[in-house]
Amino acid sequence: MIYSHSKKEMARNNLASKIVYSFFRSFFSVEENQSKDIGKPKKIIIIRQHNQLGDLLAGVSVFRAIKETYPDSHTTLVVSPFNYPGMVKNKFLNRIFIFDKKKLINPVYFINLIKILREGYDLAIVPVVVSISFTSNLVARLSKSKIRIGPKSLNGKKNLSDFFFDRRVDLDWRKHPDSNVSERSLDIVRPFGIDTGNYKSEISFNGVDTSAAENFVNRFADKSKKILIGLHVGAGKPNNRWSLEKYCSLVKEIVKNFSANFYLTGGWAEKEELNYLIKNVDVNFGKFINKPIPQVAALISVSDLFISNDTGIMHVAGTTDTPQVSIFGPTNPFNWAPIGANKYFIRKSDLIDDVSMEDVYQICELILSKKENKK
């Protein structure tokens, strides 16, 4: 009976989807244009409300490529409330609009959204990495844009709403399974001559953020200890969380051999994990909790080492020049690990706890020994 009920529910959902797609295809489809000439767009809107923070930060290479190709262009990013903090003050963006589905019933918000979309753009782009979003595609279509670039397919799976775009791009990374997401993100615009050789992500922060970070360090740090280490022990996905016991053992091992101050980053949702370390390690941890993303980036940038699970803050740390160790489990680190000098990752299998404390410590020791010798 359960199986029968599920089949009926799936059939209803499929029928509803077909009706929705049929409606939008009838009234909103545009003719495909296979030309790769998009002129020199001055006003560009990018819709990326559907990605997680890490996906978005890894895709900053697209924003950089646009500004390098069209230095005088004005770029608007439409982004989700969750992703917005990572884009604040980004130097490649001129304006950010938060797309919040919950506020669409608010007449004032809805009118502002329509005003933004109907301003008139030379180009609309929907970057895609992990999945295709019908909502993002629809928002691009509703924008008053001369040209709309979006996915035609993703890894062989057709985009059922590709009719919203006049320039359609097949995205397929199956032949290059270990390519980094920061490079993959560019494939949506490369056919049109938009590219960059710099795939590094970036979070912009200013003097206010730097001062907040420095004040935090001055409040908790022992001035006699010259090394500053940050830890992010949480992760949204349980399978991406390295053992708290191993984090405790790692900190104890570092303390045995190096004179260092430690701080923890995270949010209130990770309160239990943070408290576990505080209770089980005899270290005066600084707690940088629920802080704006630019301030977190500023703090990591003045650190000597940052250690984290495979999660959003890992990508925040990846935007800095600080040496970093990222611990991976089920995710392919060649796709998702931050790239750049002094960026290290370790993975043994799909089980993150197959990574031992000694595995991580060996990398930390290498980094910290170099730091200690310089200081």
N, C-alpha and C positions, 0 to 999 in steps of 0.2 A: 504493500500500500504506500509506503514512504517513497519507494522508487517511482511508482505511478504518479504520485502527487508532484514529485520533482520534475518529471517529464512534462506534465501539464503546465507547471509554472514556467519552465524553460520555453515551452511553446508560446505561452502568452507574452513573455518578455521578447522573444524573437519577433513576434507579430507586431508588438508595440514599436520595436526598433525599426522594423521595415516601414511602418507608417510614418514615423518621425523622419527617417532619411528620405522617404518618397516626397514628403511635404517640402522639406528644405531643398531637395534637388529640383523640384518643380518651380520654386519661387526665388531661389538664391544661387543657383548654379551659374558659373561663368565659364566662358569658353577657354580651353587650354591654349596657351601661346608658348611654343617651344623655343622662341628666341631667347638667347642668353644676354641680349643687350637690354640693360635696364637704365641706360643713361647715367646721369649724375644726380642721384636723389639728394635733395636738400633737407627734406623732412621725413623722418623714418619712425615708424611705430613697431615695437617688438612685443609680441604677446607671449608671455611665459608664465602664466598663472598656475600651471598644472604640475610643476616639478617640485621635488623636495629641495631643501636648502643646499645640500651637497651637489645635487645635479646642477642647480643654478650657478653656484660658485665655480664649478668645473667648466661651465659654459661662458664664463666671462670673456674667453678668447673671441667669441662672436662679437661682443661689444667693442673690444679692442680692434678687431679686424675692420669693423665698420668705420671707426674713427680714423684708423690709419689710411683706409681707402678713400674716405670722404671726410677730411678734417673739418670742413665747415658745416657739416650736417648737424641737424638738431634731432636728438634721439629721445623718444619717449618709451619707457618700459612699463607694460601692464603686468603686475605681479601679484601674487597672493599675499594675504596678511601674514602668513607664516614665513614667507620668503623675504618680505620687505626689509627686515632689519639687516640682512646681509648685503643689501644694495644701497643702503643709505650712504650718501656722499660719494658714490662711485664716480670716479672722474671721467668715465666713458659715457655717462648718461647725463642728459640735460634735465630730464623730468621723470618722475616715477608716479604712477597711479596705482592704487591698491584696488584690485578687483576682489570684492567680497560678496559671494553669492547670497549670504544672509542679509545683506543690505539692499538687495535688488527691489524689495518691496517698499523701501523708503523712497518716496517721490523725489526728494532733494538729491539723494545719492544717485538715483537712476538718471535724473536729468543731467547731473554732472558727468556721469559716465558717457551718456549719449553725446554731450558737448565735446568731450575729449575725442571720442571716436569719429565724430563728424567734422572735425576741424579741417581736414583735408591733408593727406599725406602723399608723398611720391612713392612710398614703399612701405608695405607691411610684411613682417617676417614672423613665422612661428617656428622657432628652433625645436628640434626633437632629438632626444637621446634614448630614453628608456621606453616610453610609451606615447601613443598618439592620443591627444585630447580633443574630443568633439567640441567642448566648450571653447578652448583656445582657437580652434579653427573657425568656429562661428563668430567669435569676437573679431577675428581678423577680417572676416567677410563683412561684418557690420561696419567696420571702419571705412571711412571715405578715402580709399587709397587707389592710386592709379595702377599699381602693381601689387600683387599679393603672392608671396613665396611660401610654400608649405610642402609637407611630405606627400608623396604619391603612394609610397609604401615604406614599410619598416621591416627589414630583414625578411623580405619575401611576402609579408602580410600586407594586403592592400589597405590603404586608408579609405574607408567607406565615405568619408566626407571630403575627399580631395577635390570635389567639384566647387568648393569654396575658393580655390586658388586658380589663378591663370598661369602661374609658373609652378610646376609640380616636379618634385625631386624624389627619385628612388634612393632610399638610404639602406645600405646593406653592409654590415660589418662581419658577416659570417666568415668571409675569407681572411679577415684580420681580427680574430677573436681577442687578441691581447693589446689592441690599440687603446690608448688612453682616451677617456671621455672628453677631455679638454680639446683633443684633436678631432674627435668624432663630431663634436658640436659644430665645427666649421663646415662640415660636408653639405649642410643645407644652403650655404651661401657661396661656396667655392665655385660652382658652375657659372656664377655671375661675376667672377673676378674679384670677389671680396675674400681676402685671406690675410694671414699674419704668420710670422715665423715664431712668435712668442705665445706659447700655450699656457703660460703661468696665470693662475687666478689672481684676483686682487680685491682687497677691501680697502677703501679709502678711509683714513681717520685723520683728525686734526689735532691741534694743540690741546684742546679741551679734553679729548680722549686720552692723549698721552699723559696729561697732568693727572687725570683720574687714576690711570694705571700706576704712575709713579707714587702718588699719595697712598694708594693701597699698599704698595710694597713697603713704603717707609713706615706704615703703621704696624705691620706684623713682622717684618724681617729682622733677623739678627744681623746687625751691621758687620759683625766679625766674619760672617759667612759670605763668601764672594760669588757663590754659584746660586742661580735661581732656576728652579725646575717647576713646570706646571704639569698637572695631571687631569685628564678627563676620563673618569672611570665608568660613566654611564653610556647608554646608547638606546635609541628608540626601539631597535629590534633586539629581543633577548639573545638571539644567536650571535649577535655582534658584541656581546659583553664578555670581556675577559674576566676570569675569576678574581673576586675581590681579595681572596686569600693570597693570590699571586701578586696582586698590586701591593698588598701589605708587605709581603716578603721582599719584593723589589725595592720598596722604599727603605726597608731595614738594611738591605745589602748595600744600597747606595750610601746610606748614612755611615756604614762601617768604614767606607773608603774615601768619602768625599765630604767636605764641609759645605753643606747646601741648605738653602731655604726651599720649602715646598708650598705650593698653593694648589687649590682645587677649583675647577670651573664646573658649572652645571646650572641646573634650575631646581625649583622646589620639587619637581617630580622625581628628582634623584636624591632627595633628602636622606633616604635610608642608606643608599650606597655611600654617600659622603660621610654620614655619621659612623658607618662601619669602619672606615679608615681612621677617622678621628679617635674612635674608641680603642682600636686595636694596634695603633702605632704611636709610639711615644715621640711624636713630632708636633711642633706648633704649626699646623697647617693654616695658611691664609685661605679664606673662603671668598672667592669672587663669584657670587651667586646671583643669577637672574640679572645680569648686566647687559647693556646694549652691545650688539655684535662689534661695532667699531671699537669700543673700549676693550673687549676681549682680545681683538686683534692687536690693539696697542700694547696690552699687557704681555701677550705672547711674544711680540716683537722685541721686548726688552729682556726676555728670558734667555737662558743659556741652553735649555732643552725643554721640549714639550712631548709628553707621552700620552697616547690616547687610543681608544677603540676606533673601529671603523664607523664613524658617525659624522654628523654635520660639523661639529667643532673641529674635527680632523681637517676638514676643508678650510675652515677659518684659519687654522694654524698654517695650512699649506700656502696661504697668501703671503706669509711673512718669510723672512730669510732665516728664521730661527731653526737650528737643528731639531729634527723631529723623528720620533719613532711611532709608527702606526701598526697596530696589532689587528690582523685579519683572520676571519674564519671562512664563512661560506662565500664571501664576495671575492671576485678576481681582483687582486691588488694592481695588476697591470692596467686594468681599466680605471680603477678608482683611487689609487694612492696618489697623493700630491706629488707633483714632479718638480725637479729643481735640485740644486746643490744642497747637500746635508739633509735630504729627505729620504728616510729609510722606512722600509716596511718589513714585516715578518709574518709568514703564514706557513703552517705545516699541513693543514687539511681543512675540510669543511667545518671541523670542530675547533673553535677558537682556543679551547683549553688544551689542545694538543701542543700549543706554544707554551714552553716552559718559562719559568722565571729566569733561568740561566740564559735562555735564548735572548730574552729582551735585555738582560743586564749586560751581556757581552757587547751589544751595540752601544748601550748607554755608557759603559766604561770607556769605549773607544772615543766617543764624543767628549765626555767629561775630562778625560786625560789630556786631550788637546787643549781644552778650555783652561784647565788648571795650569798647564805649562805656560800658556800665553799670559795668564794673570800673575 
